[in-house]
Amino acid sequence: MRFPAFLALPLLLMLAQPGLAQTGTAAAAKAPVTLDELFDKLQETQNPIEAKQLERKIWEAWGKSDSDTLEALMQGGVTVMEKGDYKRAVDIFSAVIELKPDFAEGYNKRATVRFLAGDYAGSVADIERTLQLEPRHFGALAGLAMIMERLDNLPEALRAYRRALAANPHLADGPEKLKELRRRIDAKTL
């Protein structure tokens, strides 16, 4: 049976209208992906390019505060941090935290600044709060591992790197870092 030609143009116009043709899988593909789904995909993928894209999307999701004011403060804090004005950056991220105490990325950014400023105790406190709010925060876990390494607490560094890799098995140099830490721990115990 042939499709009548006089119906083809109206059908094509209807399909071209946004929303009218989106049913089933097409509509589902447009639905926002949750953080849990991103982490599931990150665990499943074997493709390094897809892993980097998923990592980027996770970082973007962590950075969303649902507030233009907070996002402007976050961007300002990052800019100030990149310029090396750590005191001012800490103040900005502290303001973010005061405005939204359940925003994990505010604590993570302040932890980063404190780490750069050499305030390891302050950084660890912010990392702990970040992880209370987002236990899968592989960036905070990797930061904790770096601090523990600098403090020569290699068993804790190893534990933090393992947790970071459990959250994101695609972390750059992750397996090599684990081997290096195990080697250093073994050398200390001899």
Secondary structure, DSSP 8 states (H G I E B T S, - for coil): ----HHHHHHHHHHHHSTTTS--THHHHHHS---HHHHHHHHHH---HHHHHHHHHHHHHHHH--S-HHHHHHHHHHHHHHHTT-HHHHHHHHHHHHHH-TT-HHHHHHHHHHHHHTT-HHHHHHHHHHHHHH-TT-HHHHHHHHHHHHHTT-HHHHHHHHHHHHHH-TT-TTHHHHHHHHHHHHHHHH-
